[in-house]
Amino acid sequence: MRLRSYLAIAVSLALGILAAIFSSQMTQTYHVSPVPSLSVSSDHATASLPDSSAKSRTSVGSIASSRPETGPSPAKTKALRAETSSTTARQSPSPSTPSLTEEDALNISASRLRAALVNIICYVPAGSGLHSISGSGVFIDPRGVILTNAHIAQYFLLADRGVSCSIRSGTPAKGRYDAALIFISPEWIRANVGVLTETAPNGTGEYDFAFLAVTKSTTDTPLPASFPSIPIAQTPPTPGTPVVIASYGAQFLNSAQVESALFPTVVFGSVKGVFTFKTNTIDLIALGGSAAAQEGSSGGGVADSSGDLVGTITTSTVDGPTSSRSLNAITASYIRAEYASETGQALDILLAKPTSSAIADFAPQMPALESTLTLPLP
Protein backbone atom coordinates (compact mmCIF):
# COMPACT_ATOMS: atom_id res chain seq x y z
CA MET A 1 0.00 0.00 0.00
CA ARG A 2 1.57 3.27 -1.09
CA LEU A 3 0.20 6.70 -0.42
CA ARG A 4 1.53 9.95 -1.76
CA SER A 5 1.20 11.52 1.64
CA TYR A 6 2.54 10.06 4.91
CA LEU A 7 0.63 11.60 7.84
CA ALA A 8 -1.31 9.81 10.54
CA ILE A 9 -4.42 7.92 9.55
CA ALA A 10 -7.32 9.25 11.54
CA VAL A 11 -10.92 8.16 11.72
CA SER A 12 -12.97 7.40 14.78
CA LEU A 13 -14.88 4.17 14.45
CA ALA A 14 -17.58 2.36 16.29
CA LEU A 15 -16.90 -1.25 17.15
CA GLY A 16 -19.47 -4.00 16.84
CA ILE A 17 -19.52 -7.75 16.57
CA LEU A 18 -18.91 -7.76 12.80
CA ALA A 19 -16.22 -5.89 10.85
CA ALA A 20 -17.37 -2.76 9.00
CA ILE A 21 -15.58 -1.61 5.87
CA PHE A 22 -14.87 2.07 5.43
CA SER A 23 -13.92 3.34 2.00
CA SER A 24 -13.18 6.95 2.96
CA GLN A 25 -9.59 7.92 2.18
CA MET A 26 -7.24 9.10 4.93
CA THR A 27 -3.60 10.12 4.95
CA GLN A 28 -1.11 11.63 7.37
CA THR A 29 2.55 12.52 7.69
CA TYR A 30 5.51 10.50 8.92
CA HIS A 31 6.66 11.61 12.36
CA VAL A 32 10.29 12.38 11.59
CA SER A 33 11.45 15.90 12.19
CA PRO A 34 13.53 17.42 9.41
CA VAL A 35 16.77 18.99 10.61
CA PRO A 36 17.38 21.86 8.19
CA SER A 37 20.67 23.00 6.70
CA LEU A 38 22.96 20.35 8.14
CA SER A 39 26.46 19.80 6.86
CA VAL A 40 28.44 16.76 7.91
CA SER A 41 32.11 15.88 7.81
CA SER A 42 32.90 12.64 6.06
CA ASP A 43 34.10 10.91 9.21
CA HIS A 44 31.42 11.72 11.79
CA ALA A 45 28.16 13.52 12.38
CA THR A 46 29.58 16.92 13.14
CA ALA A 47 26.82 19.24 12.04
CA SER A 48 26.49 22.95 11.54
CA LEU A 49 22.96 23.80 12.61
CA PRO A 50 21.92 27.39 11.89
CA ASP A 51 18.96 28.76 13.77
CA SER A 52 15.66 28.28 12.00
CA SER A 53 12.27 29.70 12.91
CA ALA A 54 9.95 27.33 14.70
CA LYS A 55 6.26 27.12 13.98
CA SER A 56 5.50 27.76 17.64
CA ARG A 57 7.08 27.43 21.06
CA THR A 58 5.69 24.76 23.31
CA SER A 59 6.89 22.90 26.35
CA VAL A 60 7.91 19.32 25.72
CA GLY A 61 9.14 16.71 28.13
CA SER A 62 6.32 17.04 30.64
CA ILE A 63 4.06 14.16 31.58
CA ALA A 64 0.43 14.96 30.93
CA SER A 65 -1.89 13.07 33.23
CA SER A 66 -5.03 13.94 31.33
CA ARG A 67 -6.42 11.31 28.96
CA PRO A 68 -8.08 13.03 26.00
CA GLU A 69 -11.41 11.60 24.95
CA THR A 70 -11.88 13.38 21.63
CA GLY A 71 -11.41 11.25 18.55
CA PRO A 72 -8.92 11.97 15.79
CA SER A 73 -9.83 14.62 13.28
CA PRO A 74 -10.77 13.46 9.77
CA ALA A 75 -8.14 13.69 7.05
CA LYS A 76 -7.64 12.41 3.51
CA THR A 77 -6.76 8.78 3.83
CA LYS A 78 -6.14 5.54 2.12
CA ALA A 79 -8.97 3.02 2.20
CA LEU A 80 -8.61 0.99 5.36
CA ARG A 81 -11.02 -1.48 6.86
CA ALA A 82 -12.23 -0.66 10.33
CA GLU A 83 -11.57 -3.59 12.58
CA THR A 84 -14.26 -4.86 14.90
CA SER A 85 -13.58 -7.16 17.75
CA SER A 86 -15.41 -8.82 20.59
CA THR A 87 -12.14 -9.19 22.45
CA THR A 88 -12.31 -7.89 25.98
CA ALA A 89 -9.70 -5.47 27.26
CA ARG A 90 -6.60 -7.07 28.66
CA GLN A 91 -6.38 -7.28 32.43
CA SER A 92 -3.47 -5.27 33.64
CA PRO A 93 -2.06 -5.75 37.09
CA SER A 94 -0.69 -9.22 37.67
CA PRO A 95 -2.41 -11.47 40.23
CA SER A 96 0.69 -11.17 42.41
CA THR A 97 -0.02 -7.46 42.98
CA PRO A 98 -3.78 -7.27 43.63
CA SER A 99 -3.50 -3.88 45.32
CA LEU A 100 -1.98 -2.25 42.23
CA THR A 101 -4.50 -0.02 40.48
CA GLU A 102 -4.53 0.39 36.72
CA GLU A 103 -3.36 3.96 37.16
CA ASP A 104 -0.41 2.80 39.27
CA ALA A 105 0.41 0.09 36.72
CA LEU A 106 0.27 2.61 33.88
CA ASN A 107 2.62 4.92 35.78
CA ILE A 108 5.07 2.03 36.14
CA SER A 109 4.78 1.37 32.40
CA ALA A 110 5.43 5.05 31.74
CA SER A 111 8.68 4.90 33.72
CA ARG A 112 9.76 1.76 31.90
CA LEU A 113 8.90 3.15 28.47
CA ARG A 114 10.63 6.45 29.23
CA ALA A 115 13.81 4.61 30.22
CA ALA A 116 13.74 2.53 27.01
CA LEU A 117 13.13 5.53 24.73
CA VAL A 118 15.83 6.75 22.33
CA ASN A 119 16.26 9.56 19.85
CA ILE A 120 17.66 8.64 16.43
CA ILE A 121 19.28 11.50 14.56
CA CYS A 122 20.71 11.05 11.07
CA TYR A 123 22.88 13.54 9.22
CA VAL A 124 23.32 13.76 5.47
CA PRO A 125 26.15 15.39 3.48
CA ALA A 126 25.53 18.87 2.14
CA GLY A 127 24.40 18.83 -1.48
CA SER A 128 23.24 15.21 -1.34
CA GLY A 129 19.61 16.08 -2.05
CA LEU A 130 18.60 14.24 1.14
CA HIS A 131 17.23 15.56 4.41
CA SER A 132 18.76 15.11 7.85
CA ILE A 133 16.14 13.87 10.29
CA SER A 134 15.38 13.29 13.95
CA GLY A 135 13.08 10.47 15.04
CA SER A 136 12.46 8.08 17.91
CA GLY A 137 12.91 4.43 18.82
CA VAL A 138 12.49 2.05 21.77
CA PHE A 139 14.76 -0.62 23.25
CA ILE A 140 12.76 -3.87 23.18
CA ASP A 141 15.53 -6.19 24.34
CA PRO A 142 18.09 -5.75 27.15
CA ARG A 143 20.90 -6.69 24.73
CA GLY A 144 20.38 -3.44 22.82
CA VAL A 145 17.77 -4.12 20.12
CA ILE A 146 15.79 -1.04 19.08
CA LEU A 147 12.41 -0.99 17.33
CA THR A 148 11.83 2.03 15.09
CA ASN A 149 10.21 2.95 11.78
CA ALA A 150 11.47 1.90 8.37
CA HIS A 151 11.27 5.52 7.26
CA ILE A 152 13.88 6.32 9.91
CA ALA A 153 16.00 3.17 9.61
CA GLN A 154 16.33 3.58 5.83
CA TYR A 155 19.12 6.07 6.57
CA PHE A 156 21.21 3.23 8.02
CA LEU A 157 21.39 1.81 4.48
CA LEU A 158 23.22 4.91 3.25
CA ALA A 159 26.52 4.86 5.15
CA ASP A 160 28.42 4.56 1.87
CA ARG A 161 26.80 7.85 0.78
CA GLY A 162 28.17 9.74 3.78
CA VAL A 163 25.03 9.44 5.92
CA SER A 164 25.66 8.90 9.63
CA CYS A 165 23.21 8.18 12.43
CA SER A 166 23.50 8.41 16.20
CA ILE A 167 21.45 6.80 18.96
CA ARG A 168 20.79 9.36 21.66
CA SER A 169 19.03 9.17 25.02
CA GLY A 170 18.56 11.15 28.18
CA THR A 171 17.13 14.49 29.22
CA PRO A 172 18.10 16.26 27.05
CA ALA A 173 19.03 13.70 24.41
CA LYS A 174 22.77 13.16 24.01
CA GLY A 175 24.71 10.87 21.70
CA ARG A 176 25.35 7.50 23.34
CA TYR A 177 25.68 4.71 20.80
CA ASP A 178 26.23 3.59 17.24
CA ALA A 179 23.86 0.98 15.84
CA ALA A 180 23.39 -1.22 12.79
CA LEU A 181 20.39 -2.66 10.99
CA ILE A 182 19.26 -6.18 11.80
CA PHE A 183 16.03 -5.87 9.79
CA ILE A 184 14.12 -3.35 7.70
CA SER A 185 10.96 -4.35 5.88
CA PRO A 186 11.77 -5.03 2.20
CA GLU A 187 8.07 -4.52 1.46
CA TRP A 188 8.31 -0.99 2.81
CA ILE A 189 11.42 -0.29 0.73
CA ARG A 190 9.73 -1.50 -2.47
CA ALA A 191 6.58 0.51 -1.73
CA ASN A 192 8.43 3.74 -0.93
CA VAL A 193 11.03 4.30 -3.62
CA GLY A 194 11.57 8.05 -3.82
CA VAL A 195 10.53 8.87 -0.25
CA LEU A 196 14.09 9.82 0.70
CA THR A 197 13.96 13.00 -1.35
CA GLU A 198 10.49 14.11 -0.20
CA THR A 199 10.32 16.86 2.41
CA ALA A 200 6.98 15.71 3.87
CA PRO A 201 6.49 12.05 2.93
CA ASN A 202 3.09 10.53 3.61
CA GLY A 203 1.55 7.09 4.01
CA THR A 204 -0.49 4.67 6.10
CA GLY A 205 2.19 3.07 8.26
CA GLU A 206 1.92 -0.30 6.54
CA TYR A 207 5.25 -2.23 6.65
CA ASP A 208 6.80 0.75 8.45
CA PHE A 209 9.07 -0.97 10.97
CA ALA A 210 12.71 -1.89 11.41
CA PHE A 211 15.09 -3.21 14.05
CA LEU A 212 18.52 -1.88 14.99
CA ALA A 213 21.16 -3.29 17.33
CA VAL A 214 23.65 -1.21 19.28
CA THR A 215 27.22 -1.86 18.17
CA LYS A 216 29.33 0.39 20.38
CA SER A 217 29.39 3.28 22.81
CA THR A 218 30.28 6.70 21.42
CA THR A 219 31.24 8.06 24.85
CA ASP A 220 33.85 7.14 27.45
CA THR A 221 31.22 5.02 29.20
CA PRO A 222 31.29 1.38 28.09
CA LEU A 223 28.17 -0.38 26.87
CA PRO A 224 25.90 -1.44 29.74
CA ALA A 225 25.58 -5.11 30.60
CA SER A 226 21.84 -4.66 30.09
CA PHE A 227 19.90 -1.89 28.34
CA PRO A 228 16.66 -0.55 29.83
CA SER A 229 13.95 -2.12 27.68
CA ILE A 230 10.26 -2.89 27.38
CA PRO A 231 9.01 -6.16 25.86
CA ILE A 232 7.07 -6.12 22.60
CA ALA A 233 3.50 -7.34 23.12
CA GLN A 234 2.00 -10.48 21.65
CA THR A 235 -1.60 -9.21 21.38
CA PRO A 236 -3.05 -5.85 20.31
CA PRO A 237 -4.89 -3.38 22.52
CA THR A 238 -8.62 -2.89 22.10
CA PRO A 239 -10.58 0.38 21.90
CA GLY A 240 -10.66 2.22 25.19
CA THR A 241 -7.44 0.64 26.49
CA PRO A 242 -5.50 3.19 28.59
CA VAL A 243 -1.97 3.69 27.25
CA VAL A 244 1.13 5.79 27.75
CA ILE A 245 2.87 7.32 24.71
CA ALA A 246 6.52 8.40 24.63
CA SER A 247 8.66 10.00 21.92
CA TYR A 248 11.23 12.66 21.20
CA GLY A 249 8.88 15.11 19.49
CA ALA A 250 10.87 17.87 17.81
CA GLN A 251 8.49 19.84 15.61
CA PHE A 252 8.61 23.01 17.68
CA LEU A 253 12.39 23.16 17.98
CA ASN A 254 14.91 24.71 15.64
CA SER A 255 17.90 22.67 14.52
CA ALA A 256 20.23 23.91 17.26
CA GLN A 257 17.64 22.99 19.89
CA VAL A 258 17.20 19.51 18.40
CA GLU A 259 20.92 18.98 18.93
CA SER A 260 21.19 20.38 22.45
CA ALA A 261 17.76 20.72 24.04
CA LEU A 262 15.60 17.81 22.87
CA PHE A 263 13.55 16.35 25.73
CA PRO A 264 11.21 13.35 25.83
CA THR A 265 7.49 13.85 25.44
CA VAL A 266 5.46 11.46 27.61
CA VAL A 267 1.65 11.58 27.67
CA PHE A 268 -1.21 9.37 28.84
CA GLY A 269 -4.16 8.59 26.60
CA SER A 270 -6.29 5.75 25.32
CA VAL A 271 -6.93 3.79 22.15
CA LYS A 272 -9.60 5.72 20.21
CA GLY A 273 -10.08 3.28 17.34
CA VAL A 274 -8.54 0.29 15.59
CA PHE A 275 -7.89 -0.49 11.92
CA THR A 276 -6.69 -3.32 9.74
CA PHE A 277 -4.60 -3.21 6.57
CA LYS A 278 -5.76 -6.45 4.99
CA THR A 279 -7.71 -8.81 7.21
CA ASN A 280 -9.68 -8.87 10.43
CA THR A 281 -6.69 -8.11 12.59
CA ILE A 282 -5.88 -5.04 14.65
CA ASP A 283 -2.93 -3.60 12.74
CA LEU A 284 -3.14 0.10 13.51
CA ILE A 285 -4.48 2.07 16.47
CA ALA A 286 -5.71 5.66 16.53
CA LEU A 287 -4.57 7.62 19.59
CA GLY A 288 -6.20 11.02 19.07
CA GLY A 289 -4.50 14.33 19.71
CA SER A 290 -1.79 15.00 22.30
CA ALA A 291 1.65 16.55 22.68
CA ALA A 292 3.05 13.39 21.05
CA ALA A 293 1.33 14.23 17.77
CA GLN A 294 4.23 16.10 16.22
CA GLU A 295 7.20 15.64 13.92
CA GLY A 296 10.02 13.66 15.51
CA SER A 297 7.68 11.22 17.24
CA SER A 298 8.03 8.55 14.54
CA GLY A 299 9.29 5.36 16.13
CA GLY A 300 8.11 6.35 19.59
CA GLY A 301 6.37 3.79 21.78
CA VAL A 302 2.88 3.05 23.07
CA ALA A 303 2.64 0.90 26.21
CA ASP A 304 -0.27 -0.49 28.20
CA SER A 305 -0.67 -1.04 31.93
CA SER A 306 0.68 -4.60 31.60
CA GLY A 307 4.09 -3.13 30.91
CA ASP A 308 4.21 -4.22 27.26
CA LEU A 309 4.96 -2.19 24.14
CA VAL A 310 1.70 -2.47 22.20
CA GLY A 311 2.43 -0.05 19.37
CA THR A 312 4.99 2.02 17.47
CA ILE A 313 4.12 5.55 16.32
CA THR A 314 4.10 5.85 12.55
CA THR A 315 2.00 8.74 11.30
CA SER A 316 0.15 11.86 12.40
CA THR A 317 -1.31 15.09 11.21
CA VAL A 318 1.15 17.90 11.98
CA ASP A 319 -0.87 21.09 11.54
CA GLY A 320 -2.89 22.98 14.13
CA PRO A 321 -2.89 22.51 17.91
CA THR A 322 -1.51 19.12 18.98
CA SER A 323 -4.69 18.45 20.97
CA SER A 324 -6.76 18.44 17.76
CA ARG A 325 -4.36 16.34 15.67
CA SER A 326 -4.56 12.61 15.02
CA LEU A 327 -1.80 10.20 15.93
CA ASN A 328 -1.50 6.58 14.79
CA ALA A 329 0.67 3.60 15.70
CA ILE A 330 1.09 0.19 14.13
CA THR A 331 0.55 -2.57 16.66
CA ALA A 332 3.19 -4.92 18.03
CA SER A 333 1.06 -7.86 16.92
CA TYR A 334 1.06 -6.49 13.35
CA ILE A 335 4.84 -6.10 13.44
CA ARG A 336 5.21 -9.69 14.65
CA ALA A 337 2.88 -11.04 11.96
CA GLU A 338 4.41 -9.00 9.13
CA TYR A 339 7.95 -9.89 10.15
CA ALA A 340 7.00 -13.58 10.09
CA SER A 341 5.32 -13.13 6.70
CA GLU A 342 8.37 -11.44 5.15
CA THR A 343 11.06 -13.67 6.66
CA GLY A 344 9.35 -17.01 7.26
CA GLN A 345 10.34 -17.03 10.92
CA ALA A 346 9.05 -15.68 14.22
CA LEU A 347 10.36 -12.38 15.54
CA ASP A 348 11.42 -14.10 18.76
CA ILE A 349 14.01 -16.06 16.74
CA LEU A 350 15.62 -12.79 15.67
CA LEU A 351 15.53 -11.44 19.22
CA ALA A 352 17.12 -14.64 20.57
CA LYS A 353 20.22 -14.24 18.39
CA PRO A 354 23.36 -12.55 19.65
CA THR A 355 23.19 -9.04 18.19
CA SER A 356 26.52 -9.50 16.40
CA SER A 357 25.07 -12.54 14.61
CA ALA A 358 21.87 -10.69 13.72
CA ILE A 359 23.90 -7.83 12.22
CA ALA A 360 26.10 -10.21 10.22
CA ASP A 361 23.10 -12.22 8.99
CA PHE A 362 21.31 -9.13 7.68
CA ALA A 363 24.34 -7.40 6.13
CA PRO A 364 24.24 -9.35 2.81
CA GLN A 365 20.71 -8.06 2.14
CA MET A 366 21.63 -4.40 2.52
CA PRO A 367 23.21 -3.66 -0.89
CA ALA A 368 20.09 -4.77 -2.79
CA LEU A 369 17.82 -2.82 -0.43
CA GLU A 370 19.99 0.28 -0.81
CA SER A 371 19.92 -0.08 -4.58
CA THR A 372 16.12 -0.24 -4.59
CA LEU A 373 15.77 2.63 -2.15
CA THR A 374 18.08 4.96 -4.07
CA LEU A 375 16.81 4.34 -7.59
CA PRO A 376 15.78 8.01 -8.08
CA LEU A 377 19.11 9.31 -6.70
CA PRO A 378 22.14 10.14 -8.85
N, C-alpha and C positions, 0 to 999 in steps of 0.2 A: 504494500500500500504506500503510495507516494503522494504527498500533497505538496503544492507549491508554497505553502506557508506553514511554518512550524511553531505555532503557539499552542496554548493549552486547550484541550477539547472540553467544552463546557456545555452541559445540558442537564437540568435536573430531571430525574425520572422517577415515576412511581413504580414500586415493585409489586408484583402480584404472583400468583402461582405459576402462570405461564409466561414465556418470554415474549416481549413486545418488540417489534422491529420499527426503528425510527429511520426515516430516510432523509431527514434534514441534514444539511452539510455544516460541519463545524471545523474550525481550524485555529490553532494558536501557535505561539512562538517558543522556540527552544529557550531554555533558561540559562544559557551561557551569557556572561557579560563581556562585551567587547572591551578590549583594553586599547584605546586609540594611540596612534603615533608611537609605537614601540620600535626601538632599534636594538639589535642583539649582536653581541660579539660572537664569533664563530665557535668559541670554546665553551661559553657558558651563558646563562640567561642574565646577563647584565643589561638592564634596560634603561633607556632614557625615557622618562614618563612626564611629558609636559602637562601642565594643568589644563583640564578641560572642563567646560561648564556642565554642571549636573542638572538633571531635569528638576530636581527638588532636593531639599535637605530633610532627611528623616533620621530618626534614631533607630539603629539596628543593634542587635545583640541582646535586647531585653527579652524576658520570657513573658509572654502574654497569657494570663490565666483564663481569659474569656474564651468561650467556644462559640464562634459565629454560627448562626442558624440559617442565614440566608443562603440560597442556592447560587451556583455559578451563573454569571450573566451569559446570555446567548451570544454566540459568535458564529461566523461562517465555519462549517466543519465538513469533514469527510463523513460519508455515511457509515455509521456504526450502529450495531444492534444493541439495544438496551438489554442488559442482562437481568433476568428475574431469578429469584432464588427463594426457596422455602427454608434455607439454612438458618438456624438460629445463631445469634451472636455468640462468639467464643467466650467461655468463662475465663476471666482473668485471674484473680489471685490463686495461687496453688493451694491445695487442701492443707498443706503444712503451715500456711499462714492465714488462718481463718479470720483473724482480726484485721487483716490488711484490706482497706477499702480500695475501690477501683481508682479513686483519685490518688491515693497513696501509691498504688502500683504504677499509675501513669507517670507520676513524678519520678519514680525510680527508673522507669523506661526513659524518661527525658534525660536524666543524668547519664544513663548508659549510652544513649544515642549521641548526646553532646560530646562525650569523651571519644566516641568512635568517628566523629565527623572530621573530614579533611577538606581543604581547599586545593584545587588543582589549577595551577596557572601555567599557561603555555605561551611561549614567546616565539614570534616568527621573524625572520630576517627582513630588514627594510627592503622595499621594492619587490618582495616576493609575490605580491598580489593576494596574500593571505591576511587573516586577522588574528592578532593575539587575543586570547580569551581567558576568562576566569570562570571556573565552575566548581562543583562540589562532588564529594564522594563519601563513602562510608566503609570503614573496616568491618568486614563480615567474618573474619577469621583471625585468631590471635597470632598467627604466623605472618600476618601482614598482607592479606588479600583484600583489595578494595573493589567494591562495586560502584560503578559510575555509568554514565551514558555513553553510547557509541559516538554521539556527536561531540563529546569531549575527548574520548580515548582515540579517535581517529588521528589526532595530532601526534600520538606516540608512534604512528606509522611513518612519520616524516622526518626522523632524525637525520637521514642522509640529505635532506633539503635544508638543514640548518635550524630546524625547529627543536626547541628544548622545553621540557616540562618539569615542574617542580611540585612535589607533594608538601603542602603546608598545613600546619595545625596551630591551635592555640588561640589566645585572646590578647592581642590581635594575631592574625595568622602570620606565621613565620616559616621560612623554608626549613624542612626537616629531612626529607628523603628524596631519593631517586626511585623510580619504579619502571617496570616493563610490562608490556601486554602479556597476558596469558590467555585471553580470548576477547575477540570483538565479533559481533554478529556479521558474518558474510552477507546475510540477507539484507541487513541495514546498509552495508557498503554498496551492494548492487542497486538498491532502491534509492540511493542518495548521491549518485555521481553528480558533482557540480556544487554540492552544498558548501564545500570549503570556501568558495569565493563569494558566497552570498553574505551580505551584512546582517540580514534578519531572516535566517532560514526558518521554515515552518514545516509542520507535520503532525502526525497523530500520536507518536510515541511507539508505534509498532516496531519491533526488533531493536529498540534503542537502548541497548545495554552492553556492557563490557566489563571485564575483570582485569585488574592490574595487580602486580605483586611488588612489594618493596624490595629493592636490590641493595641499597646501601644508605648510610646516614650521610647527610651533607653538612653536618656540624661536627664539633669535637666530641659530641656525645655518641657513644656506640649504639647500635640498634638494640632495642629492648628485647628481653627474652620472650616477652609476650606483649602484643599490641592490644590496646583497649578495643573491644569489638562487640558487635551485636549480631546474633545469629539470624540468618535469613529464613523467613517463615516457610512452612509447608503449605498452609492453606490461606486463602484470601480473606480480608475483612468483609463484613456485610454492611449495608447501609445503616447509619446511625452509630457505628462503632466509634468510640472515642479514640483519638490518636494524638500523638505528638509529632510535629514536623520540624526538622532542623536542616539548615543550609547555610552557606556563606553567600547570602544575597548581596549583590554589589551594584545594583542599578543606579543608586543615588549617590555613588561615589565617583570622583574623578580618578584618573589613572594613578596619580601619586598616592591617593588614599587607598586604592586597592592594594598597592604594594606595602603600605605601612600602617594602615588603620582599618583593616578589614576584620570585622567581628562576626561571630556566629549569630544567626537569627533562629530563635527557638520559639515556637508557638504551639498552643493546644487547639485542637479542633475536632472535627468528626467527619466521617465518610458521608458525603451528601448524595452520591449516586454511584452506580457501577455500570461498566460497559464491557462488551466483548468485541474482539477483532473479527473472529471467524465463527466461533461455536458458542454453545451455552456455558461459557466459562467466564469467571470474573477476571478480566485481563487489565482493566484500567479503572481507577477510582477517581472520582471528582471530589475535591477538597474545599471548594468555595474560595472566598477571598480572605487573605491574611497578609501579614508582613512578609511571609515566605513567597508570595506571588510576585516575584521580581526577577530580573536578569541576574544570573550568577547562581541561582538556586538549582539549576540542572544537576542531577546526580545526588541531590540531597536525599535524606531518608525520612520515612514515615514509619513510626513504631506504634504498637498497641500496648495495652496494659499488661500483656503476657510477657513483655520484654523481647518481642521478636520484631525484626524489620519486615513489615508487610508491604512496603512499596518504595519505589524510587522515583523521585520527581523527574518528569520529562518535559512537560509543556505548560504554558500559561499565557494568558493575556498580559500585556505589559503596559497598557495605557490606563490612565485614570487612577483614582485612589486605590491602594492595594486591597482595601476592604471590599471593593466592588468587583475585583478581578476574579478570574477563575483559574484554579491550579489543578493540575492532573498528575497522577503518578501511575506507572505500570506496576502491577502487583508482583510480589515475590513468586507467587505460584505460576504466573505467566512466564517469568524469567526462567524458572526451573523447567517448565514444559517446553519452552522454545529452545532453550539450550539443548535439551535432550533430543528435540526434533532435528536440530541442525548438526549435532555431533554424533548422535546414536548412543550416547551414554548419559548417565545421571550426573547432575551438577556435583553431587557429593563425591563422586570419583575425582573430579578436578580438585575439589577442596581438600581431599585426602592426600594429594601428591605433595612432596616437598616442593616449595615454590621454585627452587632452582630447576627442578625437573619440568615443572609446568611451563616455565619460561622457555626452556630448551625445546620442549615438544611443540610449542606454538610458533617458534621462530621461523621454521621453514615455510609457513603459510603467509608470512608477512609481505614478502616481495610481490606476490600476486595480488594481495589485497591493496597494497599501495598503488600498484599499477592501475587497478580498477578505479580506485578513489581519485587518482590524479589525472584521469584521462583528459579533462578540459585544460589542464595546466601545461605551460610550455616545458 
